[in-house]
């Protein structure tokens, strides 16, 4: 098997490591871009590096390829991360950008490795026909959310602020809320690559016995499952809001403004998904760039919208 390369035309570009990571974030069109763009320079560079790392390992899991090759590519990143913490030199420009963020903000290695573990959950067994997870048990889905989204929150609060129990509770609840919203937004796209993140328990409650993505999306009871998952997402958003007003986190809300902006924007997305309903899934629901920018500016100035 050829040695996996950490560099990629999708993750690296000419210029400094920070510029390479920023370019990945800018090209993505992500809702995260505007809140990150308004951060002070060093924090912005760290968040762009984290986002670019997430994009790179997500691409490994999503792009065509043999499962064994994908796992090897993720293992190469795990080796790179461990090397950075051991004092080694980065072997890619993205690795260099991450090294700067790690050293400046004390990012925990375990959270970066949790991201890799989460992406690995999307890779099917060798010879498998599916794209990875299909109708997971709810505890498995929550573990997945903890890894691919909660870990980002746990890294971000160290860039925005120092971590404490209430701030970590906020980050984990918000991470799960964001990921559940993503799942509801991307039902069709995920099905096209053989994935279905709707949990088995909610499918069973709706009388949907299949875990085949196309079959589930065509089932007349799909809206019941989607709405039940939307309710879980709403509960996590409410949990995040409570944590934000509790204890030490309440005294440092200003430093968490970028996370608050993400909470507002993603909650708006969830509200619009529920208003659209769960039958016309091809009708895309978005939060526009102008709206993202306005919310980010208001949060940065200390006047976040209520919804």
For each residue, the residues with C-beta under 8 A, 3 or more apart:
1: 68 69 72
2:
3: 76
4: 69 72 73 75 76
5: 8 76
6: 76 77 80 91 92 94 95
7: 11 12 92 93 94
8: 5 11 12 56 59
9: 12
10: 24 55 56 59
11: 7 8 20 24 52 55 56 59 92 94
12: 7 8 9 20 92 93 94
13: 19 20 23 24
14: 19 20
15: 19 20 23
16: 19 20 93
17: 20 21 49 90 93 94 95 96 97 100
18: 21 22 45 48 49 97 100
19: 13 14 15 16 22 23
20: 11 12 13 14 15 16 17 23 24 52 93 94 97
21: 17 18 24 25 45 48 49 51 52 94 97
22: 18 19 25 26 44 45 48
23: 13 15 19 20 26 27
24: 10 11 13 20 21 27 28 48 51 52 55 56 94
25: 21 22 28 30 32 33 36 48 51 52 55
26: 22 23 33
27: 23 24
28: 24 25 33 51 55
29: 33
30: 25 33 51
31: 34 262 265 266 269 287 292
32: 25 35 36 47 51 262
33: 25 26 28 29 30 36 37 292
34: 31 37 38 261 289 292 293 295 296
35: 32 38 39 257 258 259 261 262 265 292 296 299
36: 25 32 33 39 44 47 48 51 258
37: 33 34 44 296
38: 34 35 44 258 296 297 300
39: 35 36 43 44 47 258
40: 43 44
41: 44 45
42: 45 46 104
43: 39 40 46 47 159 160
44: 22 36 37 38 39 40 41 47 48
45: 18 21 22 41 42 48 49 97 100 101
46: 42 43 49 50 100 101 104 105 107 159
47: 32 36 39 43 44 50 51 156 159 258
48: 18 21 22 24 25 36 44 45 51 52 97
49: 17 18 21 45 46 52 53 94 97 98 100 101
50: 46 47 53 54 98 101 107 152 155 156 159
51: 21 24 25 28 30 32 36 47 48 54 55
52: 11 20 21 24 25 48 49 55 56 94 97
53: 49 50 56 57 77 94 98 112 115
54: 50 51 57 58 115 148 152
55: 10 11 24 25 28 51 52 58 59
56: 8 10 11 24 52 53 59 60 77 94
57: 53 54 60 61 74 77 115 116 119
58: 54 55 61 62 119
59: 8 10 11 55 56 62 63
60: 56 57 63 70 73 74 77 119
61: 57 58 70 74 119 120 122 123 132
62: 58 59 122 193
63: 59 60
64:
65: 69 70
66: 69 70 126
67: 70 71 123 124 125 126 127 128
68: 1 71 72 126
69: 1 4 65 66 72 73
70: 60 61 65 66 67 73 74 123
71: 67 68 74 75 120 123
72: 1 4 68 69 75 76
73: 4 60 69 70 76 77
74: 57 60 61 70 71 77 78 116 119 120 123
75: 4 71 72 78 79
76: 3 4 5 6 72 73 79 80
77: 6 53 56 57 60 73 74 80 81 116
78: 74 75 81 82 113 116
79: 75 76 82 83
80: 6 76 77 83 84 90 91 92 95
81: 77 78 84 85 98 109 112 113 116
82: 78 79 85 86 109
83: 79 80 86 88 89 90 91
84: 80 81 88 90 95 98 99 102
85: 81 82 102 109
86: 82 83
87:
88: 83 84
89: 83
90: 17 80 83 84 93 94 95 96 98 99
91: 6 80 83 95
92: 6 7 11 12 80 95 96
93: 7 12 16 17 20 90 96 97
94: 6 7 11 12 17 20 21 24 49 52 53 56 90 97 98
95: 6 17 80 84 90 91 92 98 99
96: 17 90 92 93 99 100
97: 17 18 20 21 45 48 49 52 93 94 100 101
98: 49 50 53 81 84 90 94 95 101 102 112
99: 84 90 95 96 102 103
100: 17 18 45 46 49 96 97 103 104
101: 45 46 49 50 97 98 104 105 107 159
102: 84 85 98 99 105 106 107
103: 99 100
104: 42 46 100 101
105: 46 101 102 158 159
106: 102 158
107: 46 50 101 102 111 112 155 158 159
108: 111 112 154 155 158
109: 81 82 85 112 113
110: 113 114
111: 107 108 114 115 151 154 155
112: 53 81 98 107 108 109 115 116 151 155
113: 78 81 109 110 116 117
114: 110 111 117 118 146 147 150 151
115: 53 54 57 111 112 118 119 147 148 151 152
116: 57 74 77 78 81 112 113 119 120
117: 113 114 120 121 147
118: 114 115 121 122 144 146 147 148 151
119: 57 58 60 61 74 115 116 122 123 148
120: 61 71 74 116 117 123
121: 117 118 132 133 140 143 144 147
122: 61 62 118 119 131 132 133 195
123: 61 67 70 71 74 119 120 132
124: 67 128 129 130 131 132 194
125: 67 128
126: 66 67 68
127: 67
128: 67 124 125
129: 124 194
130: 124 134 194 195
131: 122 124 134 190 193 194 195
132: 61 121 122 123 124 194 195
133: 121 122 136 140 141 144 195 196 197
134: 130 131 194 195 196 211 212 213
135: 196 198 199 200 203 210 211 216
136: 133 140 141 144 197 199 200
137: 140 141 199 200 201
138: 141 142 199 200 201 202
139: 142 143
140: 121 133 136 137 143 144 199
141: 133 136 137 138 144 145 197 199
142: 138 139 145 146 176
143: 121 139 140 146 147
144: 118 121 133 136 140 141 147 148 179 197
145: 141 142 148 149 150 175 176 179 180
146: 114 118 142 143 149 150 151 172 175 176
147: 114 115 117 118 121 143 144 150 151
148: 54 115 118 119 144 145 151 152 179
149: 145 146 152 153 175 176 178 179 182
150: 114 145 146 147 153 154 171 172 175 176
151: 111 112 114 115 118 146 147 148 154 155 175
152: 50 54 115 148 149 155 156 175
153: 149 150 156 157 170 171 172 174 175 259
154: 108 111 150 151 157 158 163 168 171 172 175
155: 50 107 108 111 112 151 152 158 159
156: 47 50 152 153 159 160 171 258 259
157: 153 154 160 161 163 167 168 170 171 256 259
158: 105 106 107 108 154 155 161 162 163
159: 43 46 47 50 101 105 107 155 156
160: 43 156 157 255 256 258 259
161: 157 158 167 252 255 256
162: 158
163: 154 157 158 167 168
164: 167 168 247 248 249
165: 168 169 247 248
166: 169 170 243 246 247 248 249 250
167: 157 161 163 164 170 171 243 248 249 252 256
168: 154 157 163 164 165 171 172
169: 165 166 172 173 239 243 246 249
170: 153 157 166 167 173 174 240 243 244 249 256 259
171: 150 153 154 156 157 167 168 174 175 259
172: 146 150 153 154 168 169 175 176
173: 169 170 176 177 236 237 239 240 243
174: 153 170 171 177 178 236 237 240 259 262 263
175: 145 146 149 150 151 152 153 154 171 172 178 179
176: 142 145 146 149 150 172 173 179 180 233 236
177: 173 174 180 181 233 234 236 237 239 240 263 266 267 270
178: 149 174 175 181 182 262 266
179: 144 145 148 149 175 176 182 183
180: 145 176 177 183 184 229 230 232 233 236
181: 177 178 184 185 233 266 267 269 270 273
182: 149 178 179 185 186
183: 179 180 186 187 190 197 198 229
184: 180 181 187 226 229 230 233 270 273
185: 181 182 269 273 285
186: 182 183 189 190
187: 183 184 190 191 198 217 226 281
188: 191 192 217 281 282
189: 186 192 193
190: 131 183 186 187 193 195 196 197 213
191: 187 188 194 195 196 213 214 216 217
192: 188 189
193: 62 131 189 190
194: 124 129 130 131 132 134 191 213
195: 122 130 131 132 133 134 190 191 213
196: 133 134 135 190 191 211 212 213 216
197: 133 136 141 144 183 190
198: 135 183 187 202 203 216 225 226 229
199: 135 136 137 138 140 141 202 203 229
200: 135 136 137 138 203 204 211
201: 137 138 204 205
202: 138 198 199 205 206 225 228 229
203: 135 198 199 200 206 208 209 210 211 216 225
204: 200 201 207 208 209
205: 201 202 224 225 228
206: 202 203 219 221 222 224 225 228
207: 204 221
208: 203 204 216 219 221 222 225
209: 203 204
210: 135 203 215 216 219
211: 134 135 196 200 203 216
212: 134 196 215 216
213: 134 190 191 194 195 196 216 217
214: 191 217 218
215: 210 212 218 219
216: 135 191 196 198 203 208 210 211 212 213 219 222 225
217: 187 188 191 213 214 222 281
218: 214 215 222
219: 206 208 210 215 216 222
220:
221: 206 207 208 224 225
222: 206 208 216 217 218 219 225 226 278 279
223: 226 227 277 278 279
224: 205 206 221 227 228
225: 198 202 203 205 206 208 216 221 222 228 229
226: 184 187 198 222 223 229 230 278
227: 223 224 230 231 274 278
228: 202 205 206 224 225 231 232
229: 180 183 184 198 199 202 225 226 232 233
230: 180 184 226 227 233 234 270 273 274
231: 227 228 234 235
232: 180 228 229 235 236
233: 176 177 180 181 184 229 230 236 237 270
234: 177 230 231 237 238 270
235: 231 232 238 239
236: 173 174 176 177 180 232 233 239 240
237: 173 174 177 233 234 240 241 263 266 267 270
238: 234 235 241 242
239: 169 173 177 235 236 242 243
240: 170 173 174 177 236 237 243 244 263
241: 237 238 244 245 263
242: 238 239 245 246
243: 166 167 169 170 173 239 240 246 249
244: 170 240 241 249 250 253 256 260
245: 241 242 249 250
246: 166 169 242 243 249 250
247: 164 165 166 250
248: 164 165 166 167 251 252
249: 164 166 167 169 170 243 244 245 246 252 253 256
250: 166 244 245 246 247 253
251: 248
252: 161 167 248 249 255 256
253: 244 249 250 256 257 260
254: 257 302
255: 160 161 252
256: 157 160 161 167 170 244 249 252 253 259 260
257: 35 253 254 260 261 299 300 302 304
258: 35 36 38 39 47 156 160 261 262 296 299 300
259: 35 153 156 157 160 170 171 174 256 262 263
260: 244 253 256 257 263 264 299 304
261: 34 35 257 258 264 265 295 296 299 300 304
262: 31 32 35 174 178 258 259 265 266
263: 174 177 237 240 241 259 260 266 267
264: 260 261 267 268 295 299 304 305 307
265: 31 35 261 262 268 269 287 291 292 295
266: 31 177 178 181 237 262 263 269 270
267: 177 181 237 263 264 270 271 307
268: 264 265 271 272 287 291 307
269: 31 181 185 265 266 272 273 285 286 287
270: 177 181 184 230 233 234 237 266 267 273 274
271: 267 268 274 275 307
272: 268 269 275 276 285 287
273: 181 184 185 230 269 270 276 285
274: 227 230 270 271 277
275: 271 272
276: 272 273 280 283 285
277: 223 274 280
278: 222 223 226 227 281
279: 222 223
280: 276 277 283
281: 187 188 217 278
282: 188
283: 276 280
284:
285: 185 269 272 273 276
286: 269
287: 31 265 268 269 272 291 292
288: 291 292
289: 34 292 293
290: 293 294
291: 265 268 287 288 294 295
292: 31 33 34 35 265 287 288 289 295 296
293: 34 289 290 296 297
294: 290 291 297 298
295: 34 261 264 265 291 292 298 299 304 305
296: 34 35 37 38 258 261 292 293 299 300
297: 38 293 294 300 301
298: 294 295 301 303 304 305
299: 35 257 258 260 261 264 295 296 302 303 304
300: 38 257 258 261 296 297
301: 297 298
302: 254 257 299
303: 298 299
304: 257 260 261 264 295 298 299
305: 264 295 298
306:
307: 264 267 268 271
